[in-house]
Amino acid sequence: MSAPEITFDTPDPAPTRSRKPISLQARLMIAIIGFVALILTIIAIATATLLGGVLQDNLSARVVTSAQQLGGALLNAQYPGNAADVTAYDILQQRPTSAGILLVTQTNSLTASNTTGAYIDADGEVQRLTNEQVTQVIAATTGPATGTVAIEGLGEYRITTFRAGGDAGIAGLPLSDVNSTIEQMLITVALVTAGGLLVLAAVIALVIRAGLRPLRAVADTATRVAALPLDQGRVSIAERVPAAEADDRTEIGRVGAALNTLLDHVDTSLDARQANEERMRTFVADASHELRTPLASIRGYSELSLRDTTLSETSESALQRIQAQSLRMTTLVEDLLLLARLDEGQELVYGSVDLTRLALEAVGDARPAGPDHRWILDLAETPVVIAGDTARLHQVMANLLANARTHTPAGTEVTVGVALDGDRAVLRVHDDGPGIDPSIAEDLFERFARADRSRARKTGGTGLGLSIARAIVEAHHGTVSVRSVPGDTTFEVRLPAAPAAPSADAGAAAVAGASASAGTARGASAEGPPPVPPL
């Protein structure tokens, strides 16, 4: 028996958050101010080092001079009693000297050796050193050289040794004055540097902002052009970089001049594209219009020939095929002519349109054509009336229902809904069929688009039904969209819900007639629209 497999759930990695990019102006300011600050810091450190060295040398010279003076005092002093009784305290008391000086003496006699230490405080009073402090001073001396010692409770001192006959001494001066001078200098340099950097930052910001003004003008112009609808219709790009910001004698100005040249070329290309589209639209309209007459003749002659009782079975079948194909060709030509006229802004006759009544009529027409589907109405309790072309909006509904009927299997439930959503009238056609292949969903409303790869196709078609529906909806300033997953496909049409202004008696009569028809259709049930039994 095999051991059970153990799996461990690996936590999803934390999403990485992209950093906000730093602008060019900020990068330039950071680079310049940082470089200047680095230079000023190096100058300040070098100045402090040089000044500190000079002050240290001066202090060392003062220490040596003080040592010579104190050595002479120790040598020439006349004290009663044994020489071993002479102390550093006594020498500093007898010889006036500057505040802060330190003295350690080691006097010798025939019988004893005496080591003492004293210093003059900031008030000019002579103070004795403790034994520990004297030990620290002696331990820091290494021959006659000048050095530095840190004395507990007093701080750092610069010291040097000297000899006075058979006696020895150590003289020193505090480093506090030197350190204080260097500290004040560093503080002054830091304040001056900070103030200078602030002034430099303000000046650089103004200079860089003025220098980048042409680049911002280029970006603003490009942004405005990018917001223009350039994909269809007559488009004229009037946006240009101002001439003052497009001086080709500067580097950034050359960018603005190049953008203006590019926009000129694009504007010319858009005009040429629009002219080509208009020529193509005119050609399609003219060709479709001219083809209607021969197609009608073919259909008429085929119908007349089919009345001949002497036709053979083969001839009759051929004539029936000719008639069927002429009808299909006529439908295609009519659709192309309609699209061409819609592109030109024609073919719409505005009036008051009751979408609720149109939905009732469209479902009523779809039931005989699709008896193997279940047709359901989901209508608002009040009529939804908008301004539009009744015949064309009826064609939109008919095309959407024909699409649902053609591309779904038998038994599919198709629901037609009409409702108000704020200032929009919404028409929805929903089915629970197999859905639309995602690879063609984006191109579903294009001309001659086919959904053969996604739904079972029962009859041939021109591939213009949904494109005609979109053209009619957009001509009404509306939108049409589709959402589809297996078992849930919904085509949604949104139209402005503002009713048409009653500019003529015919418009008022149309509204009254539509409302009356809708009310009659609902009169069979007090709960809402009459149910349409599924087939």
C-alpha positions in Angstrom: 0.0 0.0 0.0 1.6 3.3 -1.1 2.0 6.1 1.3 -0.5 9.0 1.0 0.8 12.0 -1.0 1.2 15.1 1.1 0.9 18.4 -0.5 1.7 21.8 0.9 -0.1 25.0 0.0 2.4 27.6 -1.1 1.2 31.1 -0.2 0.9 33.5 -3.0 3.8 35.9 -3.3 3.0 39.4 -2.1 2.1 41.7 -4.9 4.9 44.0 -5.9 4.0 47.7 -5.8 5.5 49.7 -8.5 7.4 52.8 -7.4 6.2 56.2 -8.5 8.6 57.4 -11.1 10.7 60.5 -10.3 10.3 63.4 -12.7 13.2 64.7 -14.8 13.2 68.0 -12.9 13.4 66.2 -9.6 16.3 64.0 -10.9 18.2 66.9 -12.2 17.8 68.8 -8.9 18.8 65.8 -6.8 21.9 65.3 -9.0 23.0 68.9 -9.0 22.3 69.7 -5.3 23.7 66.4 -4.2 26.9 67.0 -6.2 27.3 70.5 -4.9 26.6 69.4 -1.3 29.2 66.7 -1.7 31.8 69.3 -2.9 30.9 71.7 0.0 31.2 68.8 2.5 34.6 67.9 1.2 35.7 71.5 1.4 34.4 71.9 4.9 36.2 68.7 6.1 39.4 69.8 4.4 39.2 73.3 5.9 38.4 71.9 9.4 41.4 69.5 9.0 43.8 72.2 8.0 42.5 74.6 10.6 42.7 71.9 13.2 46.3 71.2 12.3 47.3 74.8 12.5 45.6 75.2 15.9 47.2 72.0 17.1 50.6 73.3 16.0 50.0 76.7 17.7 48.9 74.9 20.9 51.9 72.7 20.8 54.2 75.7 20.5 52.4 77.4 23.5 52.8 74.2 25.5 56.6 74.1 24.8 56.9 77.8 25.7 54.9 77.2 28.9 57.1 74.2 29.8 60.2 76.3 29.4 58.8 79.0 31.6 57.7 76.5 34.3 61.0 74.6 34.1 62.9 77.9 34.8 60.6 78.6 37.7 61.1 75.1 39.1 64.9 75.5 38.7 65.2 79.0 40.2 62.6 78.8 42.9 63.9 79.5 46.5 61.9 77.5 49.0 62.8 76.9 52.7 63.5 73.4 53.7 64.1 70.3 51.6 63.7 70.6 47.8 61.5 67.6 47.8 58.8 69.8 49.4 58.4 71.9 46.2 55.0 71.0 44.6 53.3 71.9 41.4 50.7 73.7 43.4 53.3 76.0 44.9 54.9 76.8 41.5 51.6 77.7 39.9 50.7 79.8 43.0 54.0 81.7 42.8 54.1 82.2 39.1 51.2 83.9 37.4 50.2 82.1 34.2 47.2 81.6 31.9 44.1 79.8 32.8 43.9 76.1 32.0 47.6 75.3 32.3 48.5 72.0 33.9 51.7 71.1 35.7 53.0 67.8 37.1 56.4 67.9 38.9 58.7 65.2 40.1 61.3 66.6 42.6 64.1 64.5 44.1 66.1 64.9 47.3 68.7 62.7 49.0 66.0 61.0 51.0 62.7 61.1 49.0 61.0 61.7 45.7 57.8 63.8 45.4 55.4 63.8 42.5 52.6 66.3 42.5 50.2 67.9 40.0 48.0 71.0 39.7 46.2 73.1 37.2 44.5 76.5 36.9 40.8 76.3 36.4 38.6 78.6 34.3 38.3 81.1 37.3 42.0 81.4 37.6 42.2 79.3 40.8 44.9 76.7 41.3 43.5 73.2 41.9 45.5 70.1 42.8 45.3 67.0 40.7 44.3 63.7 42.3 46.7 60.8 42.3 44.7 59.1 39.6 44.8 62.1 37.3 48.6 62.5 37.9 49.0 58.8 37.1 47.1 59.3 33.8 49.3 62.2 32.8 52.5 60.3 33.6 51.3 57.2 31.8 50.7 59.2 28.6 54.3 60.6 28.4 56.7 58.8 26.3 59.9 60.8 26.5 60.4 64.5 25.6 57.8 64.4 22.8 54.6 66.4 22.8 51.4 64.3 23.0 47.7 64.3 24.0 46.2 62.8 27.1 42.6 62.5 28.2 42.3 63.3 31.9 39.3 62.1 33.8 37.2 65.1 34.8 39.2 67.6 32.9 39.1 66.5 29.3 41.9 66.4 26.7 45.2 68.2 27.2 48.2 68.8 25.0 51.3 67.9 27.1 55.1 68.0 26.9 57.9 67.0 29.3 60.8 69.1 30.5 63.7 68.9 32.9 64.9 71.4 35.5 68.2 70.3 36.9 67.6 67.0 38.6 63.9 67.5 38.6 61.4 66.7 35.8 58.0 68.1 34.9 55.1 67.9 32.5 53.3 70.9 31.3 50.0 71.0 29.3 47.3 73.1 27.9 43.6 72.1 27.3 42.4 71.2 23.8 38.9 72.6 24.6 39.7 75.9 22.9 40.9 74.2 19.7 37.9 71.8 19.7 35.5 74.7 20.3 37.0 76.7 17.5 36.7 73.8 15.1 33.2 73.0 16.2 32.1 76.6 15.7 33.7 76.6 12.3 31.9 73.4 11.3 28.5 74.7 12.5 29.0 78.0 10.6 30.0 76.1 7.5 27.0 73.8 7.9 24.6 76.7 8.3 26.1 78.6 5.4 26.1 75.4 3.2 22.4 74.6 4.1 21.4 78.2 3.3 23.4 78.2 0.1 21.8 74.8 -0.9 18.3 76.2 -0.3 19.1 79.2 -2.5 20.7 76.9 -5.1 17.7 74.6 -5.1 15.3 77.6 -5.7 17.5 78.9 -8.5 17.9 75.5 -10.1 14.2 74.8 -9.8 13.4 78.0 -11.7 16.1 77.4 -14.3 15.1 73.8 -14.9 11.4 74.6 -14.9 12.0 77.3 -17.5 14.2 75.0 -19.5 11.7 72.2 -19.5 8.7 74.4 -20.4 9.0 73.4 -24.1 9.0 69.7 -23.1 5.9 70.2 -21.0 4.2 71.9 -23.9 5.1 68.9 -26.1 3.7 66.5 -23.5 0.5 68.6 -23.1 -0.1 68.7 -26.9 0.5 65.0 -27.2 -1.9 64.3 -24.4 -4.6 66.4 -26.0 -4.1 64.7 -29.4 -4.2 61.3 -27.7 -7.7 62.1 -26.3 -9.1 62.9 -29.8 -11.2 60.2 -31.4 -9.1 59.4 -34.4 -10.5 55.9 -35.3 -13.5 57.0 -37.4 -15.2 60.0 -39.0 -13.8 63.2 -40.2 -11.0 64.2 -37.8 -8.9 67.4 -37.9 -6.0 67.8 -35.5 -5.8 71.5 -34.7 -3.5 70.9 -31.7 0.1 72.1 -32.2 3.0 72.9 -29.9 3.2 76.7 -29.6 5.8 78.3 -31.9 7.6 79.8 -28.9 8.2 76.3 -27.6 9.1 74.7 -30.9 12.3 76.6 -31.7 14.5 74.1 -33.6 17.6 76.0 -32.5 17.4 74.3 -29.1 17.4 70.6 -28.3 14.0 70.5 -26.6 12.6 72.9 -29.2 13.5 70.4 -31.9 11.3 67.9 -30.2 8.3 70.3 -30.4 9.1 71.1 -34.0 9.3 67.4 -34.9 6.0 66.8 -33.1 4.3 69.6 -35.1 5.7 68.1 -38.3 4.4 64.7 -37.3 0.9 66.1 -36.5 0.8 67.8 -39.9 1.5 64.5 -41.6 -1.0 62.7 -39.5 -3.6 65.4 -40.2 -3.0 65.0 -43.9 -3.2 61.2 -43.6 -6.5 61.4 -41.7 -7.9 63.7 -44.4 -6.8 61.2 -47.1 -8.3 58.3 -45.1 -11.6 60.1 -44.7 -11.7 60.9 -48.4 -11.0 57.3 -49.3 -13.7 56.1 -46.9 -16.2 58.5 -48.4 -15.3 57.4 -51.9 -15.6 53.8 -50.8 -18.9 54.5 -49.1 -20.2 56.3 -52.1 -19.1 53.4 -54.3 -20.8 50.8 -52.1 -24.0 52.9 -52.0 -24.0 53.4 -55.8 -23.1 49.8 -56.5 -25.8 48.6 -54.1 -28.4 50.9 -55.6 -27.5 49.9 -59.2 -27.6 46.2 -58.3 -31.1 46.4 -57.0 -32.6 46.7 -60.5 -30.9 43.7 -62.1 -31.5 41.6 -59.0 -35.2 42.5 -59.1 -35.3 41.6 -62.8 -33.6 38.2 -62.1 -36.1 37.5 -59.4 -39.0 38.5 -61.6 -37.9 36.5 -64.6 -37.3 33.5 -62.4 -40.7 33.7 -60.8 -42.3 34.1 -64.3 -40.3 31.2 -65.7 -41.5 29.0 -62.8 -45.1 29.5 -63.9 -44.3 27.6 -67.1 -46.0 24.2 -66.7 -43.8 22.6 -69.4 -40.6 23.0 -67.4 -38.6 19.9 -66.7 -37.9 19.0 -63.1 -34.2 19.9 -63.6 -35.0 23.3 -65.0 -37.5 24.0 -62.3 -35.0 23.2 -59.6 -32.4 25.4 -61.3 -34.8 28.3 -61.4 -35.7 27.8 -57.8 -32.0 28.0 -56.9 -31.6 31.1 -59.0 -34.6 32.7 -57.2 -33.3 31.8 -53.8 -29.8 33.1 -54.5 -31.2 36.3 -56.0 -33.3 36.8 -52.8 -30.1 36.3 -50.7 -28.1 38.6 -52.9 -30.9 41.2 -52.7 -30.8 41.0 -48.9 -27.0 41.5 -48.9 -27.2 44.5 -51.3 -30.0 46.1 -49.1 -27.8 45.6 -46.0 -24.8 47.2 -47.6 -26.9 50.1 -48.9 -28.3 50.6 -45.4 -24.8 50.6 -43.8 -23.6 53.1 -46.3 -26.5 55.4 -45.7 -26.1 55.1 -41.9 -22.5 56.0 -42.3 -23.5 59.1 -44.1 -26.0 60.0 -41.3 -29.1 59.2 -43.4 -31.9 56.7 -43.1 -33.1 57.8 -39.7 -36.6 59.3 -39.3 -37.0 60.4 -35.7 -40.2 60.1 -33.7 -41.5 58.7 -30.4 -40.7 55.0 -30.1 -42.3 52.6 -27.5 -39.5 50.0 -26.9 -41.9 47.9 -24.9 -44.3 47.6 -27.9 -41.3 46.9 -30.2 -40.2 44.1 -27.9 -43.7 42.5 -27.9 -43.8 42.7 -31.7 -40.3 41.3 -32.2 -40.9 38.4 -29.9 -44.2 37.7 -31.7 -42.3 37.6 -35.0 -39.6 35.4 -33.6 -41.9 32.7 -32.2 -43.0 31.3 -35.6 -39.4 31.5 -36.9 -38.0 29.7 -33.9 -40.7 27.3 -32.6 -38.0 25.1 -31.0 -36.8 27.9 -28.7 -38.5 29.2 -25.5 -39.2 32.9 -25.7 -39.7 35.0 -22.5 -40.6 38.6 -22.0 -39.3 40.7 -19.1 -40.8 44.1 -19.5 -41.2 47.2 -17.3 -44.6 47.9 -15.9 -44.8 51.2 -17.7 -44.0 51.8 -21.4 -40.4 52.8 -22.2 -40.7 55.6 -24.7 -37.6 57.2 -26.4 -36.8 59.4 -29.4 -35.8 57.4 -32.4 -36.6 55.7 -35.7 -39.2 53.0 -35.1 -38.4 50.9 -38.2 -34.6 50.9 -37.5 -35.0 50.1 -33.8 -37.3 47.3 -34.7 -34.6 46.0 -37.1 -32.1 46.1 -34.2 -34.4 43.9 -32.1 -35.1 41.6 -35.0 -31.4 41.1 -35.7 -30.5 40.4 -32.1 -33.4 37.8 -31.8 -32.4 36.3 -35.2 -28.8 36.0 -33.9 -29.9 34.3 -30.7 -32.2 31.9 -32.7 -29.7 31.1 -35.4 -26.6 30.4 -33.2 -28.2 28.5 -30.3 -29.5 24.9 -30.2 -33.1 23.8 -29.9 -34.6 24.2 -26.4 -32.6 27.4 -25.6 -34.4 29.9 -23.5 -34.2 33.5 -24.9 -35.3 36.3 -22.6 -36.1 39.8 -24.0 -36.1 42.6 -21.4 -36.8 46.4 -21.6 -36.2 48.7 -18.7 -35.1 52.2 -17.6 -31.7 52.7 -16.0 -31.4 56.3 -15.0 -31.4 58.4 -18.1 -31.0 55.4 -20.4 -33.4 52.9 -21.9 -31.9 49.4 -21.7 -32.8 46.5 -24.1 -31.4 43.1 -23.1 -31.5 39.8 -25.1 -30.3 37.0 -23.0 -30.0 33.3 -23.8 -28.6 30.2 -22.0 -26.9 28.8 -25.1 -23.3 27.6 -25.4 -21.9 31.2 -25.4 -19.5 33.0 -27.7 -15.9 32.1 -28.4 -13.8 34.7 -26.6 -11.4 34.9 -29.5 -14.1 36.5 -31.7 -16.1 38.3 -29.1 -14.3 41.6 -29.7 -14.9 41.4 -33.5 -18.5 40.3 -33.2 -20.0 43.6 -34.3 -17.6 44.1 -37.3 -18.9 43.7 -40.8 -19.0 40.2 -42.2 -18.0 38.8 -38.8 -19.2 35.2 -38.3 -19.5 33.2 -35.1 -19.2 29.8 -36.9 -16.4 28.7 -34.4 -18.6 29.3 -31.3 -22.2 28.4 -32.1 -23.9 25.8 -34.3 -24.9 27.6 -37.5 -28.1 26.4 -39.1 -28.6 28.8 -42.0 -26.3 30.9 -44.1 -26.0 34.7 -43.4 -24.3 37.8 -44.6 -22.5 38.5 -41.4 -23.9 42.0 -41.4 -26.8 41.7 -38.9 -24.9 42.7 -35.7 -22.9 45.4 -37.6 -26.2 46.9 -38.8 -27.5 46.7 -35.2 -24.5 48.6 -33.9 -24.6 51.2 -36.7 -28.3 51.9 -35.9 -27.7 52.1 -32.2 -24.7 54.4 -32.6 -26.7 56.6 -34.9 -29.2 57.0 -32.0 -26.2 58.0 -29.8 -26.4 54.7 -27.9 -24.2 51.7 -27.2 -24.4 48.0 -27.8 -22.3 45.4 -26.0 -22.2 41.7 -25.3 -21.2 39.6 -22.2 -20.9 35.9 -22.7 -19.9 32.8 -20.8 -21.1 29.3 -21.4 -24.8 29.2 -20.5 -25.1 33.0 -20.1 -24.9 35.4 -23.1 -26.4 38.8 -22.9 -26.6 41.5 -25.7 -27.3 44.9 -24.1 -28.4 48.0 -26.0 -28.4 51.4 -24.1 -30.2 54.3 -25.7 -30.9 57.9 -24.5 -34.3 57.8 -22.6 -35.4 61.3 -23.4 -38.7 61.2 -25.2 -39.1 63.0 -28.6 -40.5 66.5 -28.5 -44.1 66.6 -29.8 -43.3 68.9 -32.8 -46.1 67.5 -34.9 -49.5 65.8 -34.5 -48.1 62.7 -36.0 -45.6 62.3 -33.2 -48.3 62.7 -30.6 -50.5 60.2 -32.3 -47.6 57.7 -32.4 -47.0 58.0 -28.7 -50.7 57.6 -28.0 -50.9 54.6 -30.3 -47.8 52.9 -28.8 -49.1 53.4 -25.3 -52.5 52.1 -26.1 -51.1 49.0 -27.8 -48.8 48.3 -24.9 -51.7 48.8 -22.5 -53.9 46.5 -24.5 -51.2 43.8 -24.4 -51.0 44.1 -20.7 -54.7 44.1 -20.1 -54.9 40.4 -19.9 -53.0 40.3 -16.6 -53.0 42.8 -13.7 -49.5 41.6 -12.6 -47.6 42.8 -15.6 -47.0 42.0 -19.3 -48.8 39.0 -20.7 -46.8 35.8 -20.4 -45.5 34.2 -23.6 -45.8 30.5 -23.3 -42.6 28.6 -24.1 -42.6 26.5 -27.2 
